[in-house]
């Protein structure tokens, strides 16, 4: 975009629009329910909406089951405004339950954290009935019954909509591992068929008045970067995201397939971008919830999807397992990229090389989004090369800009600051009013902006570069932005380093400041001493790690690099050293 036409404010200039052809600029947010939107885009009720381990779920079945579930929800006492706690994998029943909740005016409450946290979420909801998979343990059932208002638990067989014998052996094995020694049972439980039977005899009202702005989906953030928070979305905010993405990874001469592996529907991105979006854009949704992460490569080869929502954890598994034959043709993938967390230049280079070497000549991309914004807020629409934090340009209905951290002062192009988002997909809020006011702020332009806490910059063409999470100044000067630091090492191509990432922890001696620790995965035959000098040579003084720590592989927590766990370990080690230091000081 010509610099002479720029005001210097991305929110005013919106230079990214140059990458959207006129038809895409006409996208609007549908003013309807999620169910109505799916019906409008349904290719026919006799067409398969989902594939669940070989069982084809027709669109007609989806709508019929939704009606039945809505009646049963009313029969067991759920009403408009209620929260319905759901603890499920990505199974077809989840879709029925979500659409049925919308029909009766209730919202789903999903959480996939510790038992204590899950119980607390249910307690706060006041729900008397919860829905879970049949591998809920008896002791877990006991906690829900004793510590909350729950009086009944609906248990859904993991193979309710498929045949167990149709699963590959390794999938069955992983599914079997989920079952405890003592499954939940007793008079406080009912199975799915019993639940549906209750609805058959229900004679009261079912549908609530249509309100696309009432809460529909409540999910907790992963907790990988801080305390987990409940994010609340409506049909309107969810459809706002879906409508902006429907054209992506589509095809005109065939019906694409879209596979979701392992990820649970307790994450906003999974429900909105990975399940509802393909359903709303005439893609066959392949649900694959029971595959172990270490076996996703086998399912990639078995199902051969056209699209597979990737996270760094998945593509790393595929590349490192070594089970994809050299001559395997990966050209069935029409789009590939990684989301959920930053992806450094080393990771990106390895992923691009891998797909290229398997006859998949597409650009491996990175994206950006968060639960609060409803999932994806950028798309790889620009010709700028990937790397250095390039996550693409804002989706057509979103406005993204960069602000001076802790303020509402908008910065200009190529200035580092806090990434903020304004658009129709923003959450209704958290379940905490104070946290909501901090995150969602109305600026002087009259727009509501989500302050993400992420740090990055935008160039003159509207391409967003995400660099790190939060400002982390080091005592003595310099901001510890993890991705640029990792990219220094990646671009140096230091022999012996297979993977690397930084963890930034609070500096116990200087309040408000931080210290960097570098974690590396080394190639066979290499030790820290072999790479340390070259590492330190390519980093500025303020970037120098306190310690370089070797790992056998990158650790993950809740599908993201486990920086929060490593931070706790570092801080715990620091505390162990304090008594000794004090003794020496007093000696």
C-alpha positions as CSV (number, residue, x, y, z in Angstrom):
1,X,0.0,0.0,0.0
2,X,1.4,3.4,-0.9
3,X,2.8,5.2,2.2
4,X,1.3,8.5,0.9
5,X,-2.1,7.1,1.6
6,X,-1.4,6.1,5.2
7,X,-2.4,8.1,8.3
8,X,0.0,6.1,10.4
9,X,-2.8,4.4,12.3
10,X,-3.5,0.8,11.2
11,X,-7.1,1.0,12.7
12,X,-7.8,3.9,10.3
13,X,-5.9,2.9,7.2
14,X,-6.8,-0.9,7.3
15,X,-4.1,-1.6,4.7
16,X,-4.8,-5.4,4.9
17,X,-8.0,-4.9,2.8
18,X,-5.8,-4.8,-0.3
19,X,-5.5,-8.5,-0.1
20,X,-9.2,-9.2,-0.1
21,X,-11.0,-9.4,-3.5
22,X,-14.3,-7.5,-3.7
23,X,-16.5,-10.6,-3.2
24,X,-14.9,-11.3,0.2
25,X,-15.4,-7.7,1.2
26,X,-19.1,-8.3,1.1
27,X,-19.0,-10.9,4.0
28,X,-21.3,-10.0,6.8
29,X,-22.2,-11.6,10.1
30,X,-25.3,-13.7,9.7
31,X,-28.2,-12.6,12.0
32,X,-29.4,-16.1,12.9
33,X,-28.8,-19.0,15.2
34,X,-26.0,-21.4,14.7
35,X,-28.5,-24.1,13.8
36,X,-30.2,-21.9,11.2
37,X,-26.8,-21.1,9.7
38,X,-25.9,-24.7,9.4
39,X,-29.2,-25.5,7.8
40,X,-28.7,-22.6,5.3
41,X,-25.3,-24.1,4.3
42,X,-26.3,-27.8,4.5
43,X,-25.8,-29.6,1.1
44,X,-28.7,-31.8,1.8
45,X,-30.1,-33.9,4.7
46,X,-29.1,-37.1,3.0
47,X,-25.5,-36.0,2.8
48,X,-22.9,-36.9,5.4
49,X,-22.0,-34.1,7.8
50,X,-19.5,-36.1,9.8
51,X,-17.4,-39.3,9.6
52,X,-16.8,-40.9,13.0
53,X,-14.5,-43.9,12.6
54,X,-16.2,-45.0,9.4
55,X,-19.8,-44.2,10.5
56,X,-21.4,-41.6,8.4
57,X,-23.6,-39.1,10.3
58,X,-26.1,-37.6,7.9
59,X,-27.2,-33.9,8.1
60,X,-30.7,-35.2,8.6
61,X,-29.5,-37.1,11.7
62,X,-27.8,-34.1,13.1
63,X,-31.1,-32.0,13.0
64,X,-33.2,-34.9,14.2
65,X,-30.9,-35.6,17.2
66,X,-30.8,-32.0,18.0
67,X,-34.6,-31.9,18.4
68,X,-34.5,-35.0,20.5
69,X,-31.8,-33.7,22.8
70,X,-33.5,-30.4,23.2
71,X,-36.7,-32.2,24.4
72,X,-34.6,-34.3,26.9
73,X,-32.8,-31.2,28.2
74,X,-36.2,-29.7,29.0
75,X,-37.4,-33.0,30.5
76,X,-34.5,-33.2,33.0
77,X,-35.1,-29.6,34.1
78,X,-32.8,-27.4,32.0
79,X,-34.4,-24.0,31.1
80,X,-33.5,-20.7,29.4
81,X,-30.4,-19.1,30.9
82,X,-29.1,-22.3,32.5
83,X,-25.5,-23.6,32.2
84,X,-25.1,-27.2,31.0
85,X,-21.8,-28.7,32.1
86,X,-20.4,-31.0,29.4
87,X,-17.2,-33.1,29.6
88,X,-16.9,-34.8,26.2
89,X,-14.3,-35.6,23.6
90,X,-15.0,-34.3,20.0
91,X,-17.8,-36.8,19.4
92,X,-21.0,-36.2,17.2
93,X,-23.1,-35.9,20.4
94,X,-21.3,-32.7,21.3
95,X,-22.7,-31.0,18.2
96,X,-26.3,-32.2,19.0
97,X,-25.9,-30.9,22.5
98,X,-24.6,-27.5,21.5
99,X,-27.4,-26.9,19.0
100,X,-30.0,-28.2,21.5
101,X,-28.7,-25.9,24.2
102,X,-29.1,-23.0,21.7
103,X,-32.7,-24.1,21.0
104,X,-33.7,-24.1,24.6
105,X,-31.8,-20.8,25.4
106,X,-29.2,-22.4,27.6
107,X,-25.4,-22.4,27.3
108,X,-22.8,-25.2,27.4
109,X,-20.1,-25.0,30.0
110,X,-16.9,-26.9,29.0
111,X,-13.7,-27.3,30.9
112,X,-10.8,-29.7,30.5
113,X,-8.5,-29.0,33.4
114,X,-7.9,-30.8,36.7
115,X,-10.7,-32.5,38.5
116,X,-10.7,-29.8,41.2
117,X,-11.0,-27.1,38.6
118,X,-13.8,-29.0,36.7
119,X,-15.7,-29.5,39.9
120,X,-15.4,-25.8,40.8
121,X,-16.7,-24.8,37.4
122,X,-19.8,-27.1,37.9
123,X,-20.3,-25.8,41.4
124,X,-20.4,-22.2,40.2
125,X,-22.8,-23.1,37.4
126,X,-25.4,-24.4,39.9
127,X,-26.3,-27.2,37.4
128,X,-28.2,-30.2,38.7
129,X,-27.3,-32.4,35.6
130,X,-24.0,-32.8,33.8
131,X,-23.1,-34.7,30.7
132,X,-19.9,-36.8,30.4
133,X,-18.2,-39.6,28.6
134,X,-18.7,-43.1,30.0
135,X,-15.1,-43.3,31.1
136,X,-15.8,-40.9,34.0
137,X,-14.4,-42.6,37.1
138,X,-16.5,-43.4,40.1
139,X,-14.4,-41.3,42.4
140,X,-14.9,-38.4,40.0
141,X,-18.6,-38.9,40.0
142,X,-18.4,-38.8,43.8
143,X,-16.7,-35.4,43.8
144,X,-19.4,-33.9,41.5
145,X,-22.2,-35.3,43.6
146,X,-20.7,-34.3,47.0
147,X,-19.2,-30.9,46.1
148,X,-21.8,-29.4,43.7
149,X,-25.5,-29.3,43.2
150,X,-25.4,-32.1,40.7
151,X,-28.1,-34.8,41.1
152,X,-27.8,-36.7,37.9
153,X,-25.0,-37.5,35.4
154,X,-25.7,-38.5,31.8
155,X,-23.0,-40.8,30.5
156,X,-22.4,-41.1,26.8
157,X,-20.8,-44.3,25.5
158,X,-17.5,-43.4,23.7
159,X,-18.7,-45.4,20.7
160,X,-22.3,-44.3,20.8
161,X,-22.1,-43.2,17.1
162,X,-19.6,-45.6,15.8
163,X,-18.5,-49.2,15.9
164,X,-15.6,-49.9,18.1
165,X,-14.4,-52.7,15.8
166,X,-14.0,-50.2,13.0
167,X,-11.3,-48.3,14.9
168,X,-7.6,-49.0,14.2
169,X,-6.0,-51.1,16.9
170,X,-3.9,-48.3,18.1
171,X,-7.0,-46.0,18.5
172,X,-8.9,-48.7,20.4
173,X,-5.8,-49.2,22.7
174,X,-5.7,-45.5,23.5
175,X,-9.5,-45.4,24.1
176,X,-9.2,-48.4,26.4
177,X,-6.6,-46.6,28.4
178,X,-9.1,-43.8,29.3
179,X,-11.3,-46.2,31.2
180,X,-10.6,-46.3,35.0
181,X,-10.7,-49.5,37.1
182,X,-14.1,-48.4,38.3
183,X,-16.4,-46.5,35.9
184,X,-19.0,-44.1,37.2
185,X,-22.2,-46.0,38.0
186,X,-25.2,-46.1,40.3
187,X,-28.6,-44.5,40.7
188,X,-27.3,-41.0,40.0
189,X,-26.3,-41.9,36.5
190,X,-28.2,-42.6,33.3
191,X,-27.0,-43.5,29.8
192,X,-27.6,-41.6,26.6
193,X,-30.5,-43.8,25.5
194,X,-32.3,-43.3,28.8
195,X,-31.7,-39.6,28.5
196,X,-33.3,-39.5,25.0
197,X,-36.2,-41.7,26.2
198,X,-37.1,-39.2,28.9
199,X,-37.6,-36.5,26.2
200,X,-39.9,-38.7,24.1
201,X,-42.6,-38.4,26.7
202,X,-42.0,-34.7,27.5
203,X,-45.1,-32.5,26.6
204,X,-44.0,-29.1,27.7
205,X,-42.4,-26.2,25.8
206,X,-39.0,-26.7,24.2
207,X,-37.9,-23.7,22.2
208,X,-36.8,-20.5,23.9
209,X,-37.3,-17.1,22.2
210,X,-34.5,-16.6,19.7
211,X,-31.7,-14.4,21.1
212,X,-28.4,-14.7,19.2
213,X,-26.7,-12.5,21.8
214,X,-27.3,-14.6,24.9
215,X,-24.5,-16.8,26.1
216,X,-24.3,-20.1,24.2
217,X,-20.8,-21.4,24.8
218,X,-18.6,-21.1,27.9
219,X,-15.0,-22.5,27.8
220,X,-12.0,-22.0,29.9
221,X,-8.6,-20.8,28.6
222,X,-6.0,-23.5,28.6
223,X,-4.0,-22.1,31.5
224,X,-0.8,-22.6,29.6
225,X,0.2,-18.9,30.1
226,X,-1.5,-18.1,33.3
227,X,-4.7,-18.7,35.4
228,X,-7.5,-20.3,33.4
229,X,-10.4,-18.0,32.8
230,X,-14.0,-18.7,31.7
231,X,-14.7,-17.1,28.3
232,X,-18.3,-16.6,27.2
233,X,-19.5,-16.5,23.6
234,X,-22.9,-16.2,21.9
235,X,-24.2,-17.5,18.6
236,X,-23.5,-14.1,17.1
237,X,-19.9,-14.0,18.2
238,X,-19.3,-17.5,17.0
239,X,-20.9,-17.0,13.7
240,X,-18.9,-13.8,13.2
241,X,-15.7,-15.9,13.2
242,X,-17.1,-18.7,11.1
243,X,-18.5,-16.4,8.4
244,X,-15.1,-14.8,8.0
245,X,-13.4,-18.2,7.5
246,X,-15.9,-20.1,5.4
247,X,-14.0,-19.6,2.1
248,X,-10.7,-20.8,3.5
249,X,-9.5,-24.3,2.3
250,X,-12.6,-24.7,0.1
251,X,-12.9,-26.3,-3.3
252,X,-15.3,-26.0,-6.2
253,X,-14.7,-29.3,-8.0
254,X,-14.9,-31.7,-5.0
255,X,-16.0,-31.8,-1.4
256,X,-13.0,-31.3,0.9
257,X,-12.5,-33.4,4.0
258,X,-11.4,-31.8,7.3
259,X,-10.0,-33.9,10.2
260,X,-9.8,-33.0,13.8
261,X,-7.6,-35.2,16.0
262,X,-7.4,-35.5,19.8
263,X,-8.4,-31.9,20.6
264,X,-11.4,-31.6,23.0
265,X,-14.4,-29.3,22.5
266,X,-13.5,-27.6,25.7
267,X,-11.5,-25.1,23.6
268,X,-13.1,-22.2,21.8
269,X,-10.9,-22.7,18.7
270,X,-11.9,-26.4,18.4
271,X,-15.6,-25.7,18.5
272,X,-15.7,-22.6,16.4
273,X,-12.9,-23.0,13.9
274,X,-12.3,-26.7,13.7
275,X,-15.8,-28.1,14.0
276,X,-18.5,-25.6,13.2
277,X,-16.6,-23.8,10.5
278,X,-16.1,-26.9,8.3
279,X,-19.6,-28.0,8.9
280,X,-20.9,-24.6,7.8
281,X,-18.7,-24.7,4.6
282,X,-19.7,-28.0,3.0
283,X,-16.6,-30.0,4.2
284,X,-16.9,-33.5,5.5
285,X,-15.9,-33.3,9.2
286,X,-13.8,-36.3,10.2
287,X,-13.9,-36.6,14.0
288,X,-10.9,-38.5,15.4
289,X,-11.0,-37.8,19.2
290,X,-9.5,-41.1,20.5
291,X,-6.2,-41.2,18.7
292,X,-3.2,-40.7,20.9
293,X,-1.1,-37.6,20.0
294,X,1.9,-39.9,19.4
295,X,-0.2,-41.7,16.7
296,X,-1.6,-38.7,14.7
297,X,0.9,-39.5,11.9
298,X,-0.8,-42.9,11.4
299,X,-4.3,-41.3,11.2
300,X,-2.9,-38.7,8.8
301,X,-1.9,-41.5,6.4
302,X,-5.1,-43.6,7.1
303,X,-7.6,-40.7,6.6
304,X,-5.7,-38.6,4.0
305,X,-7.6,-35.4,4.8
306,X,-7.6,-32.3,2.7
307,X,-7.3,-30.1,5.8
308,X,-6.0,-31.0,9.2
309,X,-6.0,-28.2,11.9
310,X,-2.4,-28.4,13.2
311,X,-0.8,-27.3,16.3
312,X,3.0,-27.4,16.8
313,X,2.6,-30.5,18.9
314,X,1.1,-32.4,16.1
315,X,3.4,-31.5,13.3
316,X,6.4,-32.1,15.6
317,X,5.0,-35.6,16.3
318,X,4.6,-36.3,12.6
319,X,8.1,-35.2,11.7
320,X,9.9,-36.8,14.7
321,X,8.1,-40.2,14.7
322,X,9.8,-41.2,11.5
323,X,6.9,-43.4,10.4
324,X,5.9,-41.4,7.4
325,X,7.7,-43.1,4.4
326,X,10.0,-41.0,2.3
327,X,7.8,-41.6,-0.7
328,X,4.5,-40.9,1.0
329,X,2.5,-38.4,-1.1
330,X,1.2,-35.6,1.2
331,X,-0.4,-33.7,-1.7
332,X,-3.9,-34.5,-0.4
333,X,-3.3,-31.6,2.1
334,X,-4.5,-28.4,0.4
335,X,-3.6,-26.2,3.4
336,X,-1.2,-26.6,6.2
337,X,-0.1,-24.4,9.1
338,X,0.3,-24.2,12.8
339,X,-1.6,-22.3,15.4
340,X,-2.1,-22.1,19.2
341,X,1.4,-20.8,20.0
342,X,4.3,-19.1,18.4
343,X,6.4,-21.0,15.9
344,X,10.0,-20.0,15.5
345,X,12.0,-19.9,12.2
346,X,13.7,-23.2,13.0
347,X,10.3,-25.0,13.5
348,X,8.9,-23.3,10.4
349,X,11.9,-24.3,8.2
350,X,11.7,-27.9,9.3
351,X,7.9,-28.1,8.7
352,X,8.2,-26.5,5.2
353,X,11.0,-28.9,4.3
354,X,9.0,-31.8,5.5
355,X,5.8,-31.1,3.4
356,X,7.9,-30.1,0.4
357,X,9.8,-33.4,0.6
358,X,6.5,-35.3,0.5
359,X,5.1,-33.7,-2.7
360,X,3.0,-31.2,-0.8
361,X,4.0,-27.9,-2.4
362,X,2.0,-25.5,-0.3
363,X,3.1,-22.7,2.0
364,X,3.3,-23.8,5.6
365,X,1.8,-20.9,7.5
366,X,1.3,-19.7,11.0
367,X,-1.9,-18.1,12.4
368,X,-3.0,-16.1,15.3
369,X,-6.1,-15.9,17.5
370,X,-7.3,-16.6,21.0
371,X,-10.3,-17.7,22.9
372,X,-11.4,-14.2,23.8
373,X,-11.6,-13.3,20.1
374,X,-13.5,-16.5,19.2
375,X,-10.5,-18.2,17.6
376,X,-8.7,-17.2,14.4
377,X,-8.3,-13.4,13.8
378,X,-5.8,-13.6,11.0
379,X,-5.4,-15.4,7.7
380,X,-2.3,-15.9,5.4
381,X,-3.6,-13.6,2.7
382,X,-0.4,-11.6,1.9
383,X,2.6,-12.6,-0.2
384,X,5.1,-11.7,2.6
385,X,7.3,-14.7,3.5
386,X,6.4,-16.6,6.6
387,X,8.7,-16.4,9.6
388,X,9.8,-13.9,12.2
389,X,6.4,-14.0,13.7
390,X,4.3,-13.3,10.5
391,X,0.8,-14.6,11.2
392,X,-0.9,-13.0,8.2
393,X,-3.4,-10.2,8.0
394,X,-6.6,-9.5,10.0
395,X,-9.7,-11.4,8.9
396,X,-12.0,-9.3,6.8
397,X,-14.3,-8.0,9.6
398,X,-11.7,-7.6,12.3
399,X,-9.5,-4.5,13.0
400,X,-6.2,-5.2,14.6
401,X,-3.6,-2.6,15.7
402,X,-0.8,-2.2,18.2
403,X,-1.0,0.0,21.3
404,X,1.4,1.2,23.9
405,X,1.2,-1.4,26.6
406,X,-1.1,-0.5,29.5
407,X,-2.7,2.4,27.5
408,X,-5.1,3.1,24.7
409,X,-2.5,5.0,22.7
410,X,-2.3,3.5,19.2
411,X,1.2,3.1,17.8
412,X,2.2,3.4,14.2
413,X,3.6,0.8,11.8
414,X,6.6,-1.3,12.8
415,X,6.4,-0.2,16.4
416,X,6.4,-2.9,19.1
417,X,3.4,-2.8,21.5
418,X,0.4,-4.7,22.7
419,X,-1.7,-6.3,20.0
420,X,-5.4,-5.3,20.4
421,X,-8.4,-6.6,18.4
422,X,-11.8,-5.1,17.6
423,X,-14.4,-7.1,15.7
424,X,-17.8,-8.9,15.9
425,X,-16.3,-12.1,17.2
426,X,-15.1,-10.8,20.5
427,X,-16.4,-12.6,23.6
428,X,-19.3,-11.3,25.6
429,X,-16.8,-11.3,28.5
430,X,-15.3,-13.5,31.3
431,X,-17.3,-14.7,34.2
432,X,-15.5,-12.1,36.2
433,X,-16.6,-8.4,35.7
434,X,-13.3,-6.9,36.8
435,X,-11.3,-9.1,34.4
436,X,-13.7,-8.3,31.6
437,X,-13.3,-4.6,32.1
438,X,-9.6,-4.9,31.9
439,X,-9.7,-7.0,28.7
440,X,-12.5,-5.4,26.8
441,X,-12.0,-1.6,26.7
442,X,-14.0,1.0,24.7
443,X,-11.5,3.5,23.2
444,X,-12.0,7.1,22.2
445,X,-12.9,5.9,18.7
446,X,-16.0,4.3,20.1
447,X,-14.8,0.8,19.3
448,X,-14.5,-2.0,21.8
449,X,-11.0,-3.4,21.8
450,X,-9.7,-6.7,23.2
451,X,-6.3,-6.1,25.0
452,X,-4.6,-9.4,24.4
453,X,-1.4,-9.0,26.4
454,X,0.5,-10.2,23.3
455,X,3.4,-8.1,22.0
456,X,4.1,-7.5,18.3
457,X,4.0,-5.0,15.4
458,X,2.2,-4.5,12.1
459,X,3.9,-3.4,8.9
460,X,2.6,-0.8,6.4
461,X,0.8,-3.5,4.4
462,X,-1.2,-4.7,7.4
463,X,0.8,-7.9,8.1
464,X,0.9,-8.7,11.8
465,X,4.0,-10.0,13.5
466,X,3.5,-11.6,16.9
467,X,6.7,-11.6,19.0
468,X,6.0,-12.6,22.6
469,X,3.5,-12.8,25.5
470,X,3.6,-9.7,27.7
471,X,6.4,-7.2,28.3
472,X,9.3,-8.7,30.1
473,X,12.0,-6.1,30.8
474,X,15.4,-7.3,32.0
475,X,17.2,-5.4,34.8
476,X,19.8,-3.2,33.2
477,X,17.8,-2.7,30.0
478,X,16.2,-4.7,27.1
479,X,12.9,-6.4,26.6
480,X,12.9,-10.2,26.5
481,X,10.8,-11.0,23.5
482,X,11.0,-14.8,23.2
483,X,10.3,-15.3,19.5
484,X,12.9,-12.8,18.2
485,X,15.4,-14.3,20.6
486,X,14.6,-17.8,19.4
487,X,14.8,-16.7,15.8
488,X,18.3,-15.3,16.4
489,X,19.4,-18.8,17.2
490,X,17.3,-20.4,14.4
491,X,18.8,-18.1,11.8
492,X,22.3,-18.7,13.1
493,X,21.7,-22.4,12.2
494,X,24.0,-23.6,15.0
495,X,25.2,-27.1,14.3
496,X,24.0,-29.6,17.0
497,X,20.8,-27.7,17.9
498,X,17.6,-29.6,16.8
499,X,15.1,-27.4,18.6
500,X,15.2,-24.4,21.0
501,X,12.9,-22.2,23.0
502,X,13.2,-19.6,25.8
503,X,11.4,-19.5,29.1
504,X,11.2,-16.1,30.8
505,X,10.8,-16.1,34.5
506,X,10.4,-13.3,37.2
507,X,13.7,-11.9,38.5
508,X,13.5,-12.5,42.3
509,X,16.1,-9.8,43.0
510,X,14.6,-7.1,40.8
511,X,10.8,-6.7,41.1
512,X,9.0,-6.2,37.7
513,X,12.0,-7.6,35.8
514,X,12.6,-11.0,34.2
515,X,15.4,-13.5,33.4
516,X,15.7,-15.7,30.3
517,X,16.4,-19.5,30.4
518,X,17.2,-21.3,27.2
519,X,16.0,-24.9,26.6
520,X,17.5,-26.9,23.7
521,X,17.0,-30.3,22.2
522,X,20.4,-31.4,20.8
523,X,21.3,-33.7,18.0
524,X,22.9,-37.0,18.8
525,X,26.5,-36.7,20.0
526,X,26.3,-33.1,21.0
527,X,26.5,-31.5,24.5
528,X,25.8,-28.1,25.9
529,X,29.5,-27.3,25.8
530,X,29.5,-27.8,22.0
531,X,26.9,-25.2,21.3
532,X,27.1,-22.7,24.2
533,X,29.8,-20.3,22.7
534,X,28.0,-20.0,19.4
535,X,24.6,-19.5,21.2
536,X,26.0,-16.6,23.2
537,X,27.8,-15.1,20.2
538,X,24.6,-14.5,18.3
539,X,22.6,-13.0,21.2
540,X,22.8,-9.4,22.5
541,X,23.9,-8.9,26.1
542,X,20.5,-8.5,27.5
543,X,19.3,-11.7,25.8
544,X,22.0,-13.9,27.4
545,X,20.3,-16.9,29.1
546,X,21.0,-17.4,32.8
547,X,21.4,-21.1,32.0
548,X,21.2,-23.3,28.9
549,X,19.3,-26.5,29.8
550,X,19.1,-29.7,27.6
551,X,15.9,-31.6,27.1
552,X,15.3,-34.8,25.3
553,X,12.2,-33.3,23.6
554,X,10.0,-30.3,23.8
555,X,7.5,-30.7,26.7
556,X,3.8,-29.9,26.2
557,X,1.0,-29.1,28.5
558,X,-2.6,-28.8,27.3
559,X,-1.3,-29.0,23.7
560,X,1.2,-26.1,24.1
561,X,4.9,-25.9,25.1
562,X,4.9,-26.3,28.8
563,X,6.5,-22.9,29.7
564,X,4.4,-22.5,32.8
565,X,5.5,-25.9,34.2
566,X,9.2,-25.1,33.4
567,X,8.8,-21.7,35.0
568,X,7.5,-23.3,38.2
569,X,10.5,-25.7,38.2
570,X,13.0,-22.8,37.8
571,X,11.4,-20.8,40.6
572,X,11.4,-23.8,42.8
573,X,15.1,-24.4,42.2
574,X,15.8,-20.8,42.9
575,X,14.1,-21.1,46.3
576,X,16.2,-24.1,47.2
577,X,19.3,-21.9,46.7
578,X,18.2,-19.1,48.9
579,X,18.8,-20.7,52.3
580,X,22.4,-21.6,51.3
581,X,23.1,-18.1,50.1
582,X,21.7,-16.7,53.3
583,X,23.9,-19.0,55.4
584,X,27.0,-17.9,53.4
585,X,26.0,-14.3,53.8
586,X,25.7,-14.7,57.5
587,X,28.9,-16.7,57.9
